[in-house]
Amino acid sequence: MTVAYRPRPSVVRRDSGLYGYERALARRGLSPIAGVDEAGRGACAGPLVVAAVILGREIDGLTDSKLITPARREELYERIMATARAVHVVVIPPAEIDARGLHRCNVTGMRRAVAGLSCEPGYVLVDGFAVPGLPAPSLAIWKGDQVAACVAAASIVAKVTRDGIMTTLHESFPEYGFAEHKGYVTPAHRAALARYGPSPHHRFSFVTVARSGRGERIRDNELGAGVA
């Protein structure tokens, strides 16, 4: 269920750092508080990865995973995994994204991530947009990974998990440079698509892939095989 409750700004401002939301909610008996975020929404290759995190002790330095270096992300990831009360990660493959649509997969992934936590949250903070159907009251926060610690932790877990997947894929498909751009659209990635066409790990429903020459032919052949 999604509710409109927001901690009062005066309450949040008294707490330093990114823990204002969690502390305000905890004072109202709404703990434990889960944060949810995703990685890979804008990529045209690789999975969408969604993470839900209920933090344990406070961790200094949490922020949006995109604002810190890979080394710092790895360090924070290890601290989160060692101290969190619960973490659950959902990996949604490109084929499912193509079949169901990105936003639908994102919403479903967030529900699955929260449902998979080993302890039931009393409240859920979601990055960006409302997610109906969660098992606890929830609040969507614009740029939540920059203002709420549990959401920042979820963004780091999702990002590090997905980057590891893309680095592993690079070993089998080095021509695409997945280890460098992680499946996002860069000039080098566009050039690889133009030269080699898409791999099985590309999202054929994305315009960049569909327009990559061989991409449309491969997709048409797969659809034809599926109909047959």
Biotite code that builds the C-alpha atoms (Angstrom):
import biotite.structure as struc

atoms = struc.array([
    struc.Atom([0.000, 0.000, 0.000], chain_id="A", res_id=1, res_name="MET", atom_name="CA", element="C"),
    struc.Atom([1.210, 3.540, -0.739], chain_id="A", res_id=2, res_name="THR", atom_name="CA", element="C"),
    struc.Atom([0.460, 6.411, 1.608], chain_id="A", res_id=3, res_name="VAL", atom_name="CA", element="C"),
    struc.Atom([1.083, 10.129, 1.503], chain_id="A", res_id=4, res_name="ALA", atom_name="CA", element="C"),
    struc.Atom([2.813, 10.397, 4.881], chain_id="A", res_id=5, res_name="TYR", atom_name="CA", element="C"),
    struc.Atom([5.952, 12.545, 4.869], chain_id="A", res_id=6, res_name="ARG", atom_name="CA", element="C"),
    struc.Atom([8.132, 13.206, 7.908], chain_id="A", res_id=7, res_name="PRO", atom_name="CA", element="C"),
    struc.Atom([7.844, 16.865, 8.901], chain_id="A", res_id=8, res_name="ARG", atom_name="CA", element="C"),
    struc.Atom([10.707, 18.926, 7.414], chain_id="A", res_id=9, res_name="PRO", atom_name="CA", element="C"),
    struc.Atom([11.465, 20.436, 10.832], chain_id="A", res_id=10, res_name="SER", atom_name="CA", element="C"),
    struc.Atom([12.000, 16.932, 12.205], chain_id="A", res_id=11, res_name="VAL", atom_name="CA", element="C"),
    struc.Atom([14.187, 15.822, 9.308], chain_id="A", res_id=12, res_name="VAL", atom_name="CA", element="C"),
    struc.Atom([16.427, 18.889, 9.467], chain_id="A", res_id=13, res_name="ARG", atom_name="CA", element="C"),
    struc.Atom([17.427, 18.202, 13.081], chain_id="A", res_id=14, res_name="ARG", atom_name="CA", element="C"),
    struc.Atom([19.214, 15.041, 11.968], chain_id="A", res_id=15, res_name="ASP", atom_name="CA", element="C"),
    struc.Atom([22.491, 15.319, 10.087], chain_id="A", res_id=16, res_name="SER", atom_name="CA", element="C"),
    struc.Atom([23.430, 13.317, 7.033], chain_id="A", res_id=17, res_name="GLY", atom_name="CA", element="C"),
    struc.Atom([21.145, 10.948, 5.165], chain_id="A", res_id=18, res_name="LEU", atom_name="CA", element="C"),
    struc.Atom([19.417, 9.379, 8.181], chain_id="A", res_id=19, res_name="TYR", atom_name="CA", element="C"),
    struc.Atom([16.714, 12.010, 8.741], chain_id="A", res_id=20, res_name="GLY", atom_name="CA", element="C"),
    struc.Atom([13.934, 10.043, 7.071], chain_id="A", res_id=21, res_name="TYR", atom_name="CA", element="C"),
    struc.Atom([14.824, 6.813, 8.860], chain_id="A", res_id=22, res_name="GLU", atom_name="CA", element="C"),
    struc.Atom([15.021, 8.482, 12.284], chain_id="A", res_id=23, res_name="ARG", atom_name="CA", element="C"),
    struc.Atom([11.773, 10.385, 11.811], chain_id="A", res_id=24, res_name="ALA", atom_name="CA", element="C"),
    struc.Atom([9.954, 7.237, 10.710], chain_id="A", res_id=25, res_name="LEU", atom_name="CA", element="C"),
    struc.Atom([11.478, 5.163, 13.524], chain_id="A", res_id=26, res_name="ALA", atom_name="CA", element="C"),
    struc.Atom([10.252, 7.685, 16.110], chain_id="A", res_id=27, res_name="ARG", atom_name="CA", element="C"),
    struc.Atom([6.753, 6.989, 14.831], chain_id="A", res_id=28, res_name="ARG", atom_name="CA", element="C"),
    struc.Atom([7.141, 3.257, 15.269], chain_id="A", res_id=29, res_name="GLY", atom_name="CA", element="C"),
    struc.Atom([7.477, 2.510, 11.544], chain_id="A", res_id=30, res_name="LEU", atom_name="CA", element="C"),
    struc.Atom([10.718, 0.564, 11.580], chain_id="A", res_id=31, res_name="SER", atom_name="CA", element="C"),
    struc.Atom([12.447, -1.318, 10.171], chain_id="A", res_id=32, res_name="PRO", atom_name="CA", element="C"),
    struc.Atom([12.730, 0.894, 7.108], chain_id="A", res_id=33, res_name="ILE", atom_name="CA", element="C"),
    struc.Atom([13.672, -0.538, 3.730], chain_id="A", res_id=34, res_name="ALA", atom_name="CA", element="C"),
    struc.Atom([15.190, 1.411, 0.864], chain_id="A", res_id=35, res_name="GLY", atom_name="CA", element="C"),
    struc.Atom([14.697, 0.337, -2.755], chain_id="A", res_id=36, res_name="VAL", atom_name="CA", element="C"),
    struc.Atom([16.556, 1.389, -5.899], chain_id="A", res_id=37, res_name="ASP", atom_name="CA", element="C"),
    struc.Atom([17.622, 0.002, -9.270], chain_id="A", res_id=38, res_name="GLU", atom_name="CA", element="C"),
    struc.Atom([20.574, 0.027, -11.634], chain_id="A", res_id=39, res_name="ALA", atom_name="CA", element="C"),
    struc.Atom([20.598, -0.345, -15.400], chain_id="A", res_id=40, res_name="GLY", atom_name="CA", element="C"),
    struc.Atom([17.331, 1.318, -16.330], chain_id="A", res_id=41, res_name="ARG", atom_name="CA", element="C"),
    struc.Atom([18.963, 3.430, -19.044], chain_id="A", res_id=42, res_name="GLY", atom_name="CA", element="C"),
    struc.Atom([21.264, 0.751, -20.444], chain_id="A", res_id=43, res_name="ALA", atom_name="CA", element="C"),
    struc.Atom([20.554, -0.941, -23.771], chain_id="A", res_id=44, res_name="CYS", atom_name="CA", element="C"),
    struc.Atom([22.343, -4.158, -22.769], chain_id="A", res_id=45, res_name="ALA", atom_name="CA", element="C"),
    struc.Atom([22.424, -6.303, -19.681], chain_id="A", res_id=46, res_name="GLY", atom_name="CA", element="C"),
    struc.Atom([19.883, -6.821, -16.918], chain_id="A", res_id=47, res_name="PRO", atom_name="CA", element="C"),
    struc.Atom([17.924, -4.459, -14.747], chain_id="A", res_id=48, res_name="LEU", atom_name="CA", element="C"),
    struc.Atom([19.027, -4.992, -11.146], chain_id="A", res_id=49, res_name="VAL", atom_name="CA", element="C"),
    struc.Atom([16.824, -3.970, -8.211], chain_id="A", res_id=50, res_name="VAL", atom_name="CA", element="C"),
    struc.Atom([17.942, -4.018, -4.573], chain_id="A", res_id=51, res_name="ALA", atom_name="CA", element="C"),
    struc.Atom([16.102, -3.605, -1.285], chain_id="A", res_id=52, res_name="ALA", atom_name="CA", element="C"),
    struc.Atom([18.106, -2.904, 1.867], chain_id="A", res_id=53, res_name="VAL", atom_name="CA", element="C"),
    struc.Atom([17.265, -2.597, 5.569], chain_id="A", res_id=54, res_name="ILE", atom_name="CA", element="C"),
    struc.Atom([20.320, -1.088, 7.195], chain_id="A", res_id=55, res_name="LEU", atom_name="CA", element="C"),
    struc.Atom([21.753, -2.122, 10.530], chain_id="A", res_id=56, res_name="GLY", atom_name="CA", element="C"),
    struc.Atom([24.216, 0.282, 12.058], chain_id="A", res_id=57, res_name="ARG", atom_name="CA", element="C"),
    struc.Atom([24.792, 3.648, 10.405], chain_id="A", res_id=58, res_name="GLU", atom_name="CA", element="C"),
    struc.Atom([27.401, 3.835, 7.662], chain_id="A", res_id=59, res_name="ILE", atom_name="CA", element="C"),
    struc.Atom([29.211, 7.083, 6.913], chain_id="A", res_id=60, res_name="ASP", atom_name="CA", element="C"),
    struc.Atom([29.572, 8.211, 3.322], chain_id="A", res_id=61, res_name="GLY", atom_name="CA", element="C"),
    struc.Atom([26.453, 6.688, 1.779], chain_id="A", res_id=62, res_name="LEU", atom_name="CA", element="C"),
    struc.Atom([25.192, 8.535, -1.287], chain_id="A", res_id=63, res_name="THR", atom_name="CA", element="C"),
    struc.Atom([23.964, 7.987, -4.828], chain_id="A", res_id=64, res_name="ASP", atom_name="CA", element="C"),
    struc.Atom([26.120, 5.222, -6.317], chain_id="A", res_id=65, res_name="SER", atom_name="CA", element="C"),
    struc.Atom([26.650, 7.279, -9.480], chain_id="A", res_id=66, res_name="LYS", atom_name="CA", element="C"),
    struc.Atom([28.379, 10.058, -7.503], chain_id="A", res_id=67, res_name="LEU", atom_name="CA", element="C"),
    struc.Atom([31.255, 7.977, -6.140], chain_id="A", res_id=68, res_name="ILE", atom_name="CA", element="C"),
    struc.Atom([34.176, 6.085, -7.635], chain_id="A", res_id=69, res_name="THR", atom_name="CA", element="C"),
    struc.Atom([34.018, 2.346, -8.342], chain_id="A", res_id=70, res_name="PRO", atom_name="CA", element="C"),
    struc.Atom([36.528, 1.697, -5.569], chain_id="A", res_id=71, res_name="ALA", atom_name="CA", element="C"),
    struc.Atom([34.445, 3.649, -3.063], chain_id="A", res_id=72, res_name="ARG", atom_name="CA", element="C"),
    struc.Atom([31.298, 1.826, -4.186], chain_id="A", res_id=73, res_name="ARG", atom_name="CA", element="C"),
    struc.Atom([32.985, -1.524, -3.611], chain_id="A", res_id=74, res_name="GLU", atom_name="CA", element="C"),
    struc.Atom([34.114, -0.439, -0.144], chain_id="A", res_id=75, res_name="GLU", atom_name="CA", element="C"),
    struc.Atom([30.623, 0.733, 0.835], chain_id="A", res_id=76, res_name="LEU", atom_name="CA", element="C"),
    struc.Atom([29.074, -2.386, -0.699], chain_id="A", res_id=77, res_name="TYR", atom_name="CA", element="C"),
    struc.Atom([31.179, -4.603, 1.548], chain_id="A", res_id=78, res_name="GLU", atom_name="CA", element="C"),
    struc.Atom([30.194, -2.563, 4.615], chain_id="A", res_id=79, res_name="ARG", atom_name="CA", element="C"),
    struc.Atom([26.508, -2.689, 3.688], chain_id="A", res_id=80, res_name="ILE", atom_name="CA", element="C"),
    struc.Atom([26.555, -6.438, 3.127], chain_id="A", res_id=81, res_name="MET", atom_name="CA", element="C"),
    struc.Atom([28.430, -7.011, 6.409], chain_id="A", res_id=82, res_name="ALA", atom_name="CA", element="C"),
    struc.Atom([26.144, -4.884, 8.604], chain_id="A", res_id=83, res_name="THR", atom_name="CA", element="C"),
    struc.Atom([22.684, -4.676, 6.995], chain_id="A", res_id=84, res_name="ALA", atom_name="CA", element="C"),
    struc.Atom([19.743, -6.341, 8.709], chain_id="A", res_id=85, res_name="ARG", atom_name="CA", element="C"),
    struc.Atom([18.452, -7.575, 5.350], chain_id="A", res_id=86, res_name="ALA", atom_name="CA", element="C"),
    struc.Atom([19.353, -7.321, 1.646], chain_id="A", res_id=87, res_name="VAL", atom_name="CA", element="C"),
    struc.Atom([17.567, -8.791, -1.344], chain_id="A", res_id=88, res_name="HIS", atom_name="CA", element="C"),
    struc.Atom([18.540, -8.383, -4.998], chain_id="A", res_id=89, res_name="VAL", atom_name="CA", element="C"),
    struc.Atom([16.414, -9.083, -8.071], chain_id="A", res_id=90, res_name="VAL", atom_name="CA", element="C"),
    struc.Atom([18.004, -9.486, -11.521], chain_id="A", res_id=91, res_name="VAL", atom_name="CA", element="C"),
    struc.Atom([15.681, -9.023, -14.507], chain_id="A", res_id=92, res_name="ILE", atom_name="CA", element="C"),
    struc.Atom([17.172, -10.236, -17.816], chain_id="A", res_id=93, res_name="PRO", atom_name="CA", element="C"),
    struc.Atom([16.919, -8.337, -21.114], chain_id="A", res_id=94, res_name="PRO", atom_name="CA", element="C"),
    struc.Atom([14.440, -10.832, -22.596], chain_id="A", res_id=95, res_name="ALA", atom_name="CA", element="C"),
    struc.Atom([11.973, -10.106, -19.803], chain_id="A", res_id=96, res_name="GLU", atom_name="CA", element="C"),
    struc.Atom([12.429, -6.364, -20.285], chain_id="A", res_id=97, res_name="ILE", atom_name="CA", element="C"),
    struc.Atom([11.691, -6.782, -24.000], chain_id="A", res_id=98, res_name="ASP", atom_name="CA", element="C"),
    struc.Atom([8.616, -8.899, -23.320], chain_id="A", res_id=99, res_name="ALA", atom_name="CA", element="C"),
    struc.Atom([7.057, -6.893, -20.486], chain_id="A", res_id=100, res_name="ARG", atom_name="CA", element="C"),
    struc.Atom([8.407, -3.353, -20.840], chain_id="A", res_id=101, res_name="GLY", atom_name="CA", element="C"),
    struc.Atom([11.003, -1.516, -18.768], chain_id="A", res_id=102, res_name="LEU", atom_name="CA", element="C"),
    struc.Atom([8.755, 0.355, -16.339], chain_id="A", res_id=103, res_name="HIS", atom_name="CA", element="C"),
    struc.Atom([6.618, -2.677, -15.610], chain_id="A", res_id=104, res_name="ARG", atom_name="CA", element="C"),
    struc.Atom([9.739, -4.731, -14.923], chain_id="A", res_id=105, res_name="CYS", atom_name="CA", element="C"),
    struc.Atom([11.054, -1.954, -12.683], chain_id="A", res_id=106, res_name="ASN", atom_name="CA", element="C"),
    struc.Atom([7.890, -1.858, -10.578], chain_id="A", res_id=107, res_name="VAL", atom_name="CA", element="C"),
    struc.Atom([7.650, -5.652, -10.389], chain_id="A", res_id=108, res_name="THR", atom_name="CA", element="C"),
    struc.Atom([11.328, -5.888, -9.496], chain_id="A", res_id=109, res_name="GLY", atom_name="CA", element="C"),
    struc.Atom([10.891, -3.455, -6.611], chain_id="A", res_id=110, res_name="MET", atom_name="CA", element="C"),
    struc.Atom([7.946, -5.447, -5.253], chain_id="A", res_id=111, res_name="ARG", atom_name="CA", element="C"),
    struc.Atom([9.941, -8.675, -5.526], chain_id="A", res_id=112, res_name="ARG", atom_name="CA", element="C"),
    struc.Atom([12.989, -7.124, -3.867], chain_id="A", res_id=113, res_name="ALA", atom_name="CA", element="C"),
    struc.Atom([10.989, -5.926, -0.850], chain_id="A", res_id=114, res_name="VAL", atom_name="CA", element="C"),
    struc.Atom([9.044, -9.203, -0.629], chain_id="A", res_id=115, res_name="ALA", atom_name="CA", element="C"),
    struc.Atom([12.332, -11.121, -0.600], chain_id="A", res_id=116, res_name="GLY", atom_name="CA", element="C"),
    struc.Atom([13.756, -9.367, 2.470], chain_id="A", res_id=117, res_name="LEU", atom_name="CA", element="C"),
    struc.Atom([14.361, -11.705, 5.398], chain_id="A", res_id=118, res_name="SER", atom_name="CA", element="C"),
    struc.Atom([12.474, -9.389, 7.777], chain_id="A", res_id=119, res_name="CYS", atom_name="CA", element="C"),
    struc.Atom([9.280, -7.513, 6.967], chain_id="A", res_id=120, res_name="GLU", atom_name="CA", element="C"),
    struc.Atom([9.715, -3.721, 6.769], chain_id="A", res_id=121, res_name="PRO", atom_name="CA", element="C"),
    struc.Atom([7.475, -1.310, 8.616], chain_id="A", res_id=122, res_name="GLY", atom_name="CA", element="C"),
    struc.Atom([7.976, 1.325, 5.942], chain_id="A", res_id=123, res_name="TYR", atom_name="CA", element="C"),
    struc.Atom([9.552, 1.481, 2.480], chain_id="A", res_id=124, res_name="VAL", atom_name="CA", element="C"),
    struc.Atom([11.388, 4.400, 0.878], chain_id="A", res_id=125, res_name="LEU", atom_name="CA", element="C"),
    struc.Atom([11.506, 4.159, -2.914], chain_id="A", res_id=126, res_name="VAL", atom_name="CA", element="C"),
    struc.Atom([13.725, 6.112, -5.252], chain_id="A", res_id=127, res_name="ASP", atom_name="CA", element="C"),
    struc.Atom([11.889, 8.171, -7.840], chain_id="A", res_id=128, res_name="GLY", atom_name="CA", element="C"),
    struc.Atom([8.334, 6.941, -8.256], chain_id="A", res_id=129, res_name="PHE", atom_name="CA", element="C"),
    struc.Atom([5.498, 5.344, -6.318], chain_id="A", res_id=130, res_name="ALA", atom_name="CA", element="C"),
    struc.Atom([5.279, 1.560, -6.322], chain_id="A", res_id=131, res_name="VAL", atom_name="CA", element="C"),
    struc.Atom([1.797, 0.209, -5.578], chain_id="A", res_id=132, res_name="PRO", atom_name="CA", element="C"),
    struc.Atom([1.393, -3.209, -4.046], chain_id="A", res_id=133, res_name="GLY", atom_name="CA", element="C"),
    struc.Atom([4.240, -3.106, -1.531], chain_id="A", res_id=134, res_name="LEU", atom_name="CA", element="C"),
    struc.Atom([3.692, -5.018, 1.745], chain_id="A", res_id=135, res_name="PRO", atom_name="CA", element="C"),
    struc.Atom([4.146, -1.883, 3.892], chain_id="A", res_id=136, res_name="ALA", atom_name="CA", element="C"),
    struc.Atom([3.376, 1.857, 3.713], chain_id="A", res_id=137, res_name="PRO", atom_name="CA", element="C"),
    struc.Atom([5.769, 3.573, 1.319], chain_id="A", res_id=138, res_name="SER", atom_name="CA", element="C"),
    struc.Atom([7.008, 6.933, 0.128], chain_id="A", res_id=139, res_name="LEU", atom_name="CA", element="C"),
    struc.Atom([8.516, 7.775, -3.263], chain_id="A", res_id=140, res_name="ALA", atom_name="CA", element="C"),
    struc.Atom([11.383, 10.263, -2.906], chain_id="A", res_id=141, res_name="ILE", atom_name="CA", element="C"),
    struc.Atom([12.803, 12.271, -5.799], chain_id="A", res_id=142, res_name="TRP", atom_name="CA", element="C"),
    struc.Atom([16.560, 11.594, -5.855], chain_id="A", res_id=143, res_name="LYS", atom_name="CA", element="C"),
    struc.Atom([16.057, 9.375, -2.830], chain_id="A", res_id=144, res_name="GLY", atom_name="CA", element="C"),
    struc.Atom([19.540, 7.903, -3.202], chain_id="A", res_id=145, res_name="ASP", atom_name="CA", element="C"),
    struc.Atom([20.922, 11.348, -2.309], chain_id="A", res_id=146, res_name="GLN", atom_name="CA", element="C"),
    struc.Atom([18.728, 12.079, 0.721], chain_id="A", res_id=147, res_name="VAL", atom_name="CA", element="C"),
    struc.Atom([17.879, 8.736, 2.386], chain_id="A", res_id=148, res_name="ALA", atom_name="CA", element="C"),
    struc.Atom([20.568, 6.364, 3.637], chain_id="A", res_id=149, res_name="ALA", atom_name="CA", element="C"),
    struc.Atom([18.687, 3.109, 3.008], chain_id="A", res_id=150, res_name="CYS", atom_name="CA", element="C"),
    struc.Atom([17.901, 4.154, -0.572], chain_id="A", res_id=151, res_name="VAL", atom_name="CA", element="C"),
    struc.Atom([21.542, 5.139, -1.130], chain_id="A", res_id=152, res_name="ALA", atom_name="CA", element="C"),
    struc.Atom([22.570, 1.720, 0.192], chain_id="A", res_id=153, res_name="ALA", atom_name="CA", element="C"),
    struc.Atom([20.145, 0.021, -2.200], chain_id="A", res_id=154, res_name="ALA", atom_name="CA", element="C"),
    struc.Atom([21.556, 2.034, -5.112], chain_id="A", res_id=155, res_name="SER", atom_name="CA", element="C"),
    struc.Atom([25.084, 0.916, -4.238], chain_id="A", res_id=156, res_name="ILE", atom_name="CA", element="C"),
    struc.Atom([24.114, -2.756, -3.907], chain_id="A", res_id=157, res_name="VAL", atom_name="CA", element="C"),
    struc.Atom([22.223, -2.666, -7.208], chain_id="A", res_id=158, res_name="ALA", atom_name="CA", element="C"),
    struc.Atom([25.031, -0.849, -9.030], chain_id="A", res_id=159, res_name="LYS", atom_name="CA", element="C"),
    struc.Atom([27.874, -3.034, -7.761], chain_id="A", res_id=160, res_name="VAL", atom_name="CA", element="C"),
    struc.Atom([25.881, -6.204, -8.494], chain_id="A", res_id=161, res_name="THR", atom_name="CA", element="C"),
    struc.Atom([25.068, -5.084, -12.019], chain_id="A", res_id=162, res_name="ARG", atom_name="CA", element="C"),
    struc.Atom([28.599, -3.878, -12.765], chain_id="A", res_id=163, res_name="ASP", atom_name="CA", element="C"),
    struc.Atom([29.881, -7.317, -11.743], chain_id="A", res_id=164, res_name="GLY", atom_name="CA", element="C"),
    struc.Atom([27.436, -8.993, -14.113], chain_id="A", res_id=165, res_name="ILE", atom_name="CA", element="C"),
    struc.Atom([28.496, -6.752, -16.999], chain_id="A", res_id=166, res_name="MET", atom_name="CA", element="C"),
    struc.Atom([32.186, -7.338, -16.291], chain_id="A", res_id=167, res_name="THR", atom_name="CA", element="C"),
    struc.Atom([31.549, -11.082, -16.423], chain_id="A", res_id=168, res_name="THR", atom_name="CA", element="C"),
    struc.Atom([29.658, -10.712, -19.718], chain_id="A", res_id=169, res_name="LEU", atom_name="CA", element="C"),
    struc.Atom([32.668, -8.848, -21.114], chain_id="A", res_id=170, res_name="HIS", atom_name="CA", element="C"),
    struc.Atom([34.699, -12.059, -20.863], chain_id="A", res_id=171, res_name="GLU", atom_name="CA", element="C"),
    struc.Atom([32.394, -13.758, -23.375], chain_id="A", res_id=172, res_name="SER", atom_name="CA", element="C"),
    struc.Atom([31.658, -10.682, -25.516], chain_id="A", res_id=173, res_name="PHE", atom_name="CA", element="C"),
    struc.Atom([34.795, -8.487, -25.343], chain_id="A", res_id=174, res_name="PRO", atom_name="CA", element="C"),
    struc.Atom([33.996, -6.794, -28.647], chain_id="A", res_id=175, res_name="GLU", atom_name="CA", element="C"),
    struc.Atom([31.246, -4.716, -27.012], chain_id="A", res_id=176, res_name="TYR", atom_name="CA", element="C"),
    struc.Atom([33.307, -3.273, -24.161], chain_id="A", res_id=177, res_name="GLY", atom_name="CA", element="C"),
    struc.Atom([30.750, -4.150, -21.479], chain_id="A", res_id=178, res_name="PHE", atom_name="CA", element="C"),
    struc.Atom([33.390, -3.903, -18.732], chain_id="A", res_id=179, res_name="ALA", atom_name="CA", element="C"),
    struc.Atom([33.907, -0.236, -19.581], chain_id="A", res_id=180, res_name="GLU", atom_name="CA", element="C"),
    struc.Atom([30.464, 1.207, -20.334], chain_id="A", res_id=181, res_name="HIS", atom_name="CA", element="C"),
    struc.Atom([28.385, -1.472, -18.532], chain_id="A", res_id=182, res_name="LYS", atom_name="CA", element="C"),
    struc.Atom([25.863, -1.637, -21.360], chain_id="A", res_id=183, res_name="GLY", atom_name="CA", element="C"),
    struc.Atom([25.009, 2.054, -21.475], chain_id="A", res_id=184, res_name="TYR", atom_name="CA", element="C"),
    struc.Atom([24.894, 3.912, -24.789], chain_id="A", res_id=185, res_name="VAL", atom_name="CA", element="C"),
    struc.Atom([28.299, 5.454, -25.473], chain_id="A", res_id=186, res_name="THR", atom_name="CA", element="C"),
    struc.Atom([30.018, 6.256, -28.792], chain_id="A", res_id=187, res_name="PRO", atom_name="CA", element="C"),
    struc.Atom([32.153, 3.119, -28.405], chain_id="A", res_id=188, res_name="ALA", atom_name="CA", element="C"),
    struc.Atom([29.076, 0.992, -27.707], chain_id="A", res_id=189, res_name="HIS", atom_name="CA", element="C"),
    struc.Atom([27.235, 2.433, -30.709], chain_id="A", res_id=190, res_name="ARG", atom_name="CA", element="C"),
    struc.Atom([30.247, 1.689, -32.883], chain_id="A", res_id=191, res_name="ALA", atom_name="CA", element="C"),
    struc.Atom([30.354, -1.921, -31.642], chain_id="A", res_id=192, res_name="ALA", atom_name="CA", element="C"),
    struc.Atom([26.644, -2.354, -32.354], chain_id="A", res_id=193, res_name="LEU", atom_name="CA", element="C"),
    struc.Atom([27.111, -0.982, -35.863], chain_id="A", res_id=194, res_name="ALA", atom_name="CA", element="C"),
    struc.Atom([30.018, -3.336, -36.513], chain_id="A", res_id=195, res_name="ARG", atom_name="CA", element="C"),
    struc.Atom([28.890, -6.555, -34.812], chain_id="A", res_id=196, res_name="TYR", atom_name="CA", element="C"),
    struc.Atom([25.147, -6.153, -34.361], chain_id="A", res_id=197, res_name="GLY", atom_name="CA", element="C"),
    struc.Atom([23.563, -6.909, -30.981], chain_id="A", res_id=198, res_name="PRO", atom_name="CA", element="C"),
    struc.Atom([24.501, -9.755, -28.667], chain_id="A", res_id=199, res_name="SER", atom_name="CA", element="C"),
    struc.Atom([21.970, -12.025, -26.929], chain_id="A", res_id=200, res_name="PRO", atom_name="CA", element="C"),
    struc.Atom([22.318, -9.721, -23.909], chain_id="A", res_id=201, res_name="HIS", atom_name="CA", element="C"),
    struc.Atom([21.104, -6.584, -25.667], chain_id="A", res_id=202, res_name="HIS", atom_name="CA", element="C"),
    struc.Atom([17.577, -5.207, -25.236], chain_id="A", res_id=203, res_name="ARG", atom_name="CA", element="C"),
    struc.Atom([15.971, -5.525, -28.649], chain_id="A", res_id=204, res_name="PHE", atom_name="CA", element="C"),
    struc.Atom([13.050, -3.298, -27.630], chain_id="A", res_id=205, res_name="SER", atom_name="CA", element="C"),
    struc.Atom([15.429, -0.335, -27.259], chain_id="A", res_id=206, res_name="PHE", atom_name="CA", element="C"),
    struc.Atom([15.685, 1.972, -30.258], chain_id="A", res_id=207, res_name="VAL", atom_name="CA", element="C"),
    struc.Atom([19.497, 2.030, -30.229], chain_id="A", res_id=208, res_name="THR", atom_name="CA", element="C"),
    struc.Atom([19.592, -1.758, -30.590], chain_id="A", res_id=209, res_name="VAL", atom_name="CA", element="C"),
    struc.Atom([16.663, -2.038, -33.005], chain_id="A", res_id=210, res_name="ALA", atom_name="CA", element="C"),
    struc.Atom([18.340, 0.446, -35.355], chain_id="A", res_id=211, res_name="ARG", atom_name="CA", element="C"),
    struc.Atom([21.718, -1.271, -35.284], chain_id="A", res_id=212, res_name="SER", atom_name="CA", element="C"),
    struc.Atom([21.424, -2.968, -38.660], chain_id="A", res_id=213, res_name="GLY", atom_name="CA", element="C"),
    struc.Atom([21.511, -6.656, -37.851], chain_id="A", res_id=214, res_name="ARG", atom_name="CA", element="C"),
    struc.Atom([19.428, -5.979, -34.726], chain_id="A", res_id=215, res_name="GLY", atom_name="CA", element="C"),
    struc.Atom([16.131, -5.888, -36.581], chain_id="A", res_id=216, res_name="GLU", atom_name="CA", element="C"),
    struc.Atom([16.955, -9.021, -38.579], chain_id="A", res_id=217, res_name="ARG", atom_name="CA", element="C"),
    struc.Atom([17.968, -10.974, -35.485], chain_id="A", res_id=218, res_name="ILE", atom_name="CA", element="C"),
    struc.Atom([14.835, -9.879, -33.631], chain_id="A", res_id=219, res_name="ARG", atom_name="CA", element="C"),
    struc.Atom([12.599, -10.766, -36.601], chain_id="A", res_id=220, res_name="ASP", atom_name="CA", element="C"),
    struc.Atom([14.196, -14.220, -36.870], chain_id="A", res_id=221, res_name="ASN", atom_name="CA", element="C"),
    struc.Atom([13.676, -14.847, -33.144], chain_id="A", res_id=222, res_name="GLU", atom_name="CA", element="C"),
    struc.Atom([10.049, -13.742, -33.338], chain_id="A", res_id=223, res_name="LEU", atom_name="CA", element="C"),
    struc.Atom([9.507, -15.966, -36.364], chain_id="A", res_id=224, res_name="GLY", atom_name="CA", element="C"),
    struc.Atom([11.063, -18.924, -34.594], chain_id="A", res_id=225, res_name="ALA", atom_name="CA", element="C"),
    struc.Atom([8.846, -18.282, -31.581], chain_id="A", res_id=226, res_name="GLY", atom_name="CA", element="C"),
    struc.Atom([5.690, -18.230, -33.720], chain_id="A", res_id=227, res_name="VAL", atom_name="CA", element="C"),
    struc.Atom([6.687, -21.426, -35.482], chain_id="A", res_id=228, res_name="ALA", atom_name="CA", element="C"),
])
